Amino acid sequence: MRSPGLSRPRTRLFAAATLALAALSLTACGPDNGSGVRSEGSAAANATASATAASPGPAPEPNASNSSGSASGSSSGSHSGSSTGGGSTAPSGKRHPAASDPYDPAHRVPCTAANTKVTATLAPRPLNHLLLTVTNTGSTMCDLKDYPIVQFEGAQSVPPVLEDSKPQAATSLKPGAQGYAGVILSAGDGSGGEGYTARHLKVGFQDSDKMADAALQAGGVHIDNALRVTYWLTRAADALQ
């Protein structure tokens, strides 16, 4: 039979050992996270980290999806930035809006017999005056330079210009617009000489060899040495003064 004094110390040692083992067990296994699975403790994590450090494996291959995503992202970013970020190159075949503007002064052309129509009308007042009307039939603005070159049937020369009619600026015509010039046919008081009747008229433009036919009234018009022309003007009233 064992002595009571010896069993008490052994019992106490056994109890202490049991408590120590329980404490180690609680440390190794963490608390329940609510899903029914206990997370691993720091001891297991330390052991795994030590094993990984001791036995390094081959380097992991790059993730194919991440690599392609990064490449496409950088590529598309740089291309889209260069193509949409304020580039100055216009699409091929597309003209600048100004290049098609018929009223742009940079695209003016001279008025000639090829891009205009000319008519001649005997004015009721003043007497012995003919009104020349030129219409721009082209698609761009044209400039009427100086004064018309008037050539009546049977005339030996073209009539001179009345310098007092010179405008401050050259007359320019938009497509469809009209310009005017006056022609003094005769003196009316006989101071221009005997004169004669002309039934045909051609009108030319400065720096152009071609002339346009301008039909006269039936029976023609009477002209003499007083024959004069005005500069090209923008108003018919100014051309007949």
C-alpha positions in Angstrom: 0.0 0.0 0.0 1.3 3.4 -1.2 2.0 6.1 1.2 -0.5 9.0 1.0 2.3 11.5 1.0 3.9 10.2 -2.2 0.7 10.0 -4.3 -0.2 13.6 -3.8 3.0 15.0 -5.5 2.6 12.6 -8.4 -1.0 13.6 -8.8 -0.1 17.2 -8.9 2.7 16.6 -11.5 0.3 14.7 -13.7 -2.3 17.5 -13.5 0.3 20.1 -14.4 1.4 18.0 -17.4 -2.2 17.7 -18.6 -2.7 21.4 -18.4 0.5 22.1 -20.3 -0.5 19.7 -23.1 -4.0 21.5 -23.2 -2.3 24.8 -23.5 -0.1 23.7 -26.4 -3.2 22.2 -28.1 -5.1 25.5 -27.9 -2.0 27.4 -29.2 -1.7 25.1 -32.2 -5.4 25.4 -33.2 -6.9 28.8 -33.5 -10.5 29.7 -32.6 -13.4 28.7 -34.7 -14.0 31.3 -37.4 -17.7 30.7 -37.6 -17.6 28.4 -40.6 -16.9 25.3 -38.7 -13.2 25.2 -39.7 -10.5 26.2 -37.4 -7.6 28.3 -38.8 -4.1 27.0 -38.4 -2.1 28.5 -35.7 1.2 30.4 -35.8 3.1 27.2 -35.2 1.9 25.6 -38.3 2.5 28.8 -40.3 6.0 29.0 -39.0 6.7 25.4 -39.8 5.4 25.9 -43.4 7.5 29.0 -43.9 10.6 27.3 -42.6 10.0 24.3 -44.9 9.5 26.6 -47.9 12.7 28.6 -47.1 14.7 25.4 -46.7 13.6 23.8 -49.9 13.1 26.6 -52.6 11.3 25.3 -55.6 11.5 26.5 -59.2 10.3 30.1 -59.9 6.6 30.2 -60.8 5.7 30.8 -64.4 4.1 34.2 -65.1 0.4 34.2 -65.2 -0.6 34.1 -68.9 -3.8 36.0 -68.5 -2.1 38.8 -66.4 0.8 39.1 -68.9 -1.5 39.4 -71.9 -3.7 41.8 -70.1 -0.8 44.0 -69.2 0.6 43.9 -72.7 -2.7 44.7 -74.3 -3.4 47.4 -71.8 -0.1 49.2 -72.5 -0.3 48.7 -76.2 -3.9 49.8 -76.6 -3.2 52.7 -74.3 -0.2 54.0 -76.3 -1.9 53.5 -79.6 -5.2 55.1 -78.6 -3.4 58.0 -77.1 -1.4 58.7 -80.2 -4.4 58.3 -82.6 -7.0 60.3 -80.6 -4.9 62.7 -78.5 -5.1 65.8 -80.8 -3.2 64.5 -83.8 -2.8 67.0 -86.6 -2.8 64.6 -89.5 -6.1 64.6 -91.4 -7.6 61.4 -92.8 -6.4 60.6 -96.3 -8.5 62.1 -99.0 -10.3 64.5 -96.7 -9.8 68.2 -97.6 -9.7 71.0 -95.1 -13.1 72.9 -95.0 -11.4 76.0 -96.2 -10.3 74.3 -99.4 -13.9 73.9 -100.5 -15.1 77.4 -99.4 -16.0 79.2 -102.7 -15.9 82.6 -100.8 -12.4 82.2 -99.4 -10.3 85.1 -100.8 -7.4 82.6 -101.1 -9.4 80.7 -103.8 -10.4 83.7 -106.0 -9.9 83.5 -109.7 -10.1 86.1 -112.4 -13.4 86.7 -114.1 -13.2 85.7 -117.7 -15.5 84.8 -120.6 -15.3 81.2 -119.4 -16.8 81.7 -116.0 -19.2 84.6 -116.6 -22.2 85.6 -118.6 -22.4 89.2 -120.1 -25.5 91.1 -121.1 -25.9 94.5 -122.6 -29.1 96.7 -122.0 -29.8 100.1 -123.3 -30.6 102.3 -120.3 -33.7 104.6 -120.3 -31.7 107.2 -118.4 -29.2 108.7 -118.9 -29.7 108.9 -122.6 -27.2 107.1 -124.9 -25.9 104.8 -122.1 -25.5 101.1 -122.2 -25.4 98.9 -119.1 -23.2 95.9 -119.1 -24.1 93.2 -116.6 -21.7 90.4 -115.8 -22.8 87.3 -113.8 -20.4 84.9 -112.1 -21.5 81.5 -113.4 -18.5 79.6 -111.8 -18.3 77.8 -108.5 -15.7 80.1 -106.9 -15.3 83.9 -106.3 -13.9 85.8 -109.2 -12.4 89.2 -109.5 -13.3 91.8 -112.2 -10.1 93.6 -112.9 -10.2 97.2 -114.0 -12.7 97.8 -116.8 -14.3 95.9 -119.7 -12.7 95.7 -123.1 -15.6 96.7 -125.3 -15.4 96.0 -129.1 -18.3 97.2 -131.2 -18.8 96.0 -134.7 -16.8 98.2 -137.1 -14.9 100.0 -134.4 -11.2 100.6 -135.0 -10.2 100.5 -131.4 -11.6 99.9 -127.9 -13.0 102.9 -126.0 -11.0 104.5 -123.2 -12.1 104.4 -119.5 -13.5 107.2 -117.4 -11.0 107.5 -114.7 -13.4 109.3 -112.3 -15.4 106.0 -112.1 -12.5 104.0 -110.5 -13.7 102.3 -107.3 -11.7 102.2 -104.1 -11.5 98.4 -104.2 -11.6 95.9 -107.0 -15.0 94.4 -107.7 -15.3 90.7 -106.7 -18.2 88.4 -107.4 -19.4 85.5 -105.4 -20.9 82.6 -107.4 -24.2 83.9 -108.8 -23.4 87.6 -108.0 -23.3 90.4 -110.6 -21.0 93.3 -111.5 -21.7 96.3 -113.7 -20.1 98.7 -116.1 -21.5 101.7 -118.0 -20.9 102.5 -121.7 -21.4 106.1 -123.0 -22.4 105.4 -126.6 -22.5 108.9 -128.1 -22.4 112.6 -127.1 -26.0 113.2 -128.1 -25.3 116.8 -129.1 -23.3 116.0 -132.2 -19.9 116.8 -130.6 -18.9 113.2 -131.0 -18.9 113.3 -134.8 -21.1 111.6 -137.3 -20.9 108.1 -135.8 -22.6 105.0 -137.1 -25.0 102.1 -136.0 -23.3 99.0 -134.4 -25.3 95.8 -134.3 -22.9 93.4 -132.6 -20.8 93.7 -129.4 -18.1 91.7 -127.8 -16.9 92.2 -124.2 -13.5 91.1 -122.9 -11.7 91.0 -119.6 -8.3 92.3 -118.6 -5.5 89.7 -119.0 -7.7 87.4 -121.0 -7.7 86.7 -124.8 -11.3 85.4 -124.9 -14.2 87.7 -125.4 -17.9 87.1 -124.7 -20.7 88.0 -127.1 -23.2 90.5 -125.7 -26.4 90.8 -127.8 -27.6 94.3 -128.5 -31.2 95.4 -129.0 -32.8 94.9 -132.3 -31.6 97.5 -134.8 -28.3 98.0 -132.9 -27.1 101.2 -131.1 -25.7 104.4 -132.4 -22.0 105.2 -131.4 -19.6 108.1 -132.1 -16.2 109.4 -131.0 -17.6 110.2 -127.5 -17.6 106.4 -126.7 -16.3 105.7 -123.2 -16.6 102.9 -120.5 -16.6 102.9 -116.7 -14.7 100.6 -114.4 -16.4 97.4 -113.2 -18.6 98.4 -110.2 -20.8 96.6 -107.7 -23.9 98.8 -108.3 -25.8 99.4 -111.5 -26.7 103.0 -110.4 -23.0 103.8 -110.0 -22.2 102.5 -113.5 -24.8 104.8 -115.1 -23.8 108.0 -113.4 
